[in-house]
């Protein structure tokens, strides 16, 4: 299995020429932005990876010896028996460079201080107060660099009566209400199949950083952006939230069916399951006529009627579907204009031509594993005048622990000896990083 994008070698090559390292393939909307990623696990690393995908120079600061927690999360592990890599770590650390620093040691603390002075963004997801105890309070960070954007991701928020609690994805899926509306029914709470609280808080965090970078263009000053796993889940409550706050109802899990639209969900057929989405009265007429359900049945006359008689409707639909295969039903429903789909396994998604056409599988060259295929960035960019695609196509593999320390220090020394002019534009602030051979 191979992705469609070009692969690249590891993140920093201090011997690379300026011309080579400034090639168009290495650019992106955030080219010239330097990010210190001090996070671990998933929420923060996902935010850092999003920045790297968009062209930022992301320096991942890790603990010596062990590195990011996710380096040890498995199985599965891949690679040589004596030097294996966690596929979990590989999922959230592409397009980064790694340096290991022990912040209990004065020398490493000084290195971090120097990096902070040269950075645009610092990301951290320590428990509230930990970074301050290490000597890098918010006040100290902005004393070192008034233009610095600080992203802080916590479990329950940085303040409030429960801000001290450790935040892990599954705990927050339950505490923030998501598990109460996920599962086969009200007595079967289930978590989502991916760490959605972590991923969403990382996405919100990256979004907040971009807003802060934009505001810095006018104020010349950085600021602190805070989000949490709790906030990220509540932020996507959507109609379930207003059902509680406005309608004063308590949403419950309904399995694979929509609480407010019917038919809209997963249905059994001869050789598996198929999903349909009948979101309008016009679609209902097309669907009912197309599969042989009596559209005049008063139980199914309106969407509200169909929701009220959901179990009867499911029985009628599965009766109509029971002798047809998934492939036959998909073809038939497409022919009558009814949205439908099948349930794919994760490997099937990466083999699917439609997913591959969107750049959702990329190839990278890993120094230990060779060529590997990773999930690709979800954003694409196009020239407004010509419609030519300008999406970045060269990506670097997730780094081995502190593999880039020497090159990062070389970049840092160069930056300090030749600081950018004050009047330089935003995208010039870390151009030297690319001139040192950074494939950000």
GINOR-V787109 format. One record per residue. RES is the residue in three letters. NEAR is the number of other C-alpha atoms within 10 Angstrom. Layout:
RES;NEAR
RES;NEAR
This chain:
UNK;9
UNK;15
UNK;22
UNK;16
UNK;19
UNK;15
UNK;20
UNK;19
UNK;17
UNK;25
UNK;26
UNK;28
UNK;19
UNK;20
UNK;11
UNK;15
UNK;13
UNK;17
UNK;10
UNK;13
UNK;23
UNK;21
UNK;11
UNK;12
UNK;17
UNK;22
UNK;23
UNK;20
UNK;15
UNK;18
UNK;25
UNK;23
UNK;25
UNK;27
UNK;27
UNK;24
UNK;26
UNK;19
UNK;25
UNK;24
UNK;18
UNK;26
UNK;30
UNK;29
UNK;28
UNK;25
UNK;29
UNK;34
UNK;26
UNK;25
UNK;28
UNK;28
UNK;31
UNK;22
UNK;24
UNK;31
UNK;31
UNK;30
UNK;26
UNK;28
UNK;23
UNK;22
UNK;17
UNK;14
UNK;11
UNK;12
UNK;20
UNK;22
UNK;15
UNK;19
UNK;20
UNK;16
UNK;15
UNK;13
UNK;10
UNK;10
UNK;17
UNK;14
UNK;12
UNK;10
UNK;8
UNK;6
UNK;9
UNK;15
UNK;23
UNK;17
UNK;18
UNK;19
UNK;23
UNK;17
UNK;17
UNK;25
UNK;25
UNK;29
UNK;31
UNK;32
UNK;32
UNK;26
UNK;22
UNK;20
UNK;21
UNK;16
UNK;18
UNK;10
UNK;9
UNK;10
UNK;12
UNK;14
UNK;17
UNK;13
UNK;15
UNK;18
UNK;17
UNK;17
UNK;23
UNK;21
UNK;18
UNK;23
UNK;21
UNK;26
UNK;26
UNK;24
UNK;26
UNK;21
UNK;25
UNK;18
UNK;19
UNK;20
UNK;13
UNK;12
UNK;15
UNK;14
UNK;9
UNK;11
UNK;14
UNK;19
UNK;14
UNK;15
UNK;11
UNK;13
UNK;20
UNK;20
UNK;13
UNK;17
UNK;19
UNK;16
UNK;22
UNK;26
UNK;26
UNK;23
UNK;25
UNK;22
UNK;30
UNK;28
UNK;29
UNK;26
UNK;22
UNK;19
UNK;10
UNK;8
UNK;9
UNK;11
UNK;16
UNK;16
UNK;14
UNK;14
UNK;21
UNK;19
UNK;22
UNK;19
UNK;16
UNK;26
UNK;24
UNK;18
UNK;14
UNK;20
UNK;19
UNK;25
UNK;21
UNK;22
UNK;23
UNK;21
UNK;19
UNK;15
UNK;15
UNK;16
UNK;10
UNK;15
UNK;19
UNK;20
UNK;19
UNK;15
UNK;6
UNK;10
UNK;16
UNK;20
UNK;30
UNK;30
UNK;22
UNK;22
UNK;28
UNK;27
UNK;20
UNK;21
UNK;27
UNK;22
UNK;15
UNK;18
UNK;26
UNK;15
UNK;12
UNK;21
UNK;22
UNK;13
UNK;14
UNK;17
UNK;13
UNK;8
UNK;10
UNK;12
UNK;16
UNK;21
UNK;19
UNK;17
UNK;19
UNK;20
UNK;21
UNK;27
UNK;29
UNK;26
UNK;21
UNK;24
UNK;24
UNK;17
UNK;14
UNK;13
UNK;16
UNK;10
UNK;13
UNK;20
UNK;18
UNK;13
UNK;14
UNK;13
UNK;11
UNK;9
UNK;10
UNK;10
UNK;12
UNK;12
UNK;17
UNK;21
UNK;21
UNK;16
UNK;18
UNK;15
UNK;21
UNK;16
UNK;19
UNK;15
UNK;17
UNK;26
UNK;25
UNK;21
UNK;18
UNK;21
UNK;20
UNK;20
UNK;19
UNK;13
UNK;12
UNK;14
UNK;17
UNK;20
UNK;19
UNK;20
UNK;20
UNK;21
UNK;16
UNK;13
UNK;12
UNK;10
UNK;16
UNK;21
UNK;16
UNK;16
UNK;22
UNK;16
UNK;13
UNK;15
UNK;17
UNK;11
UNK;17
UNK;14
UNK;16
UNK;11
UNK;10
UNK;10
UNK;18
UNK;23
UNK;15
UNK;17
UNK;20
UNK;14
UNK;15
UNK;20
UNK;21
UNK;16
UNK;14
UNK;22
UNK;11
UNK;13
UNK;19
UNK;20
UNK;13
UNK;15
UNK;19
UNK;17
UNK;15
UNK;15
UNK;19
UNK;15
UNK;11
UNK;16
UNK;16
UNK;20
UNK;13
UNK;10
UNK;20
UNK;19
UNK;11
UNK;15
UNK;18
UNK;13
UNK;11
UNK;14
UNK;12
UNK;20
UNK;17
UNK;19
UNK;18
UNK;15
UNK;13
UNK;10
UNK;8
UNK;8
UNK;9
UNK;11
UNK;15
UNK;22
UNK;14
UNK;12
UNK;10
UNK;11
UNK;15
UNK;19
UNK;11
UNK;14
UNK;19
UNK;21
UNK;23
UNK;22
UNK;25
UNK;26
UNK;19
UNK;18
UNK;13
UNK;13
UNK;14
UNK;13
UNK;16
UNK;17
UNK;20
UNK;21
UNK;17
UNK;23
UNK;19
UNK;11
UNK;13
UNK;12
UNK;13
UNK;11
UNK;10
UNK;8
UNK;6
UNK;7
UNK;9
UNK;10
UNK;11
UNK;14
UNK;19
UNK;21
UNK;20
UNK;21
UNK;29
UNK;27
UNK;27
UNK;24
UNK;23
UNK;17
UNK;21
UNK;20
UNK;16
UNK;24
UNK;18
UNK;15
UNK;22
UNK;23
UNK;15
UNK;14
UNK;22
UNK;20
UNK;14
UNK;15
UNK;18
UNK;13
UNK;9
UNK;10
UNK;13
UNK;16
UNK;9
UNK;7
UNK;8
UNK;9
UNK;11
UNK;17
UNK;14
UNK;15
UNK;22
UNK;23
UNK;20
UNK;20
UNK;30
UNK;27
UNK;21
UNK;23
UNK;22
UNK;30
UNK;30
UNK;33
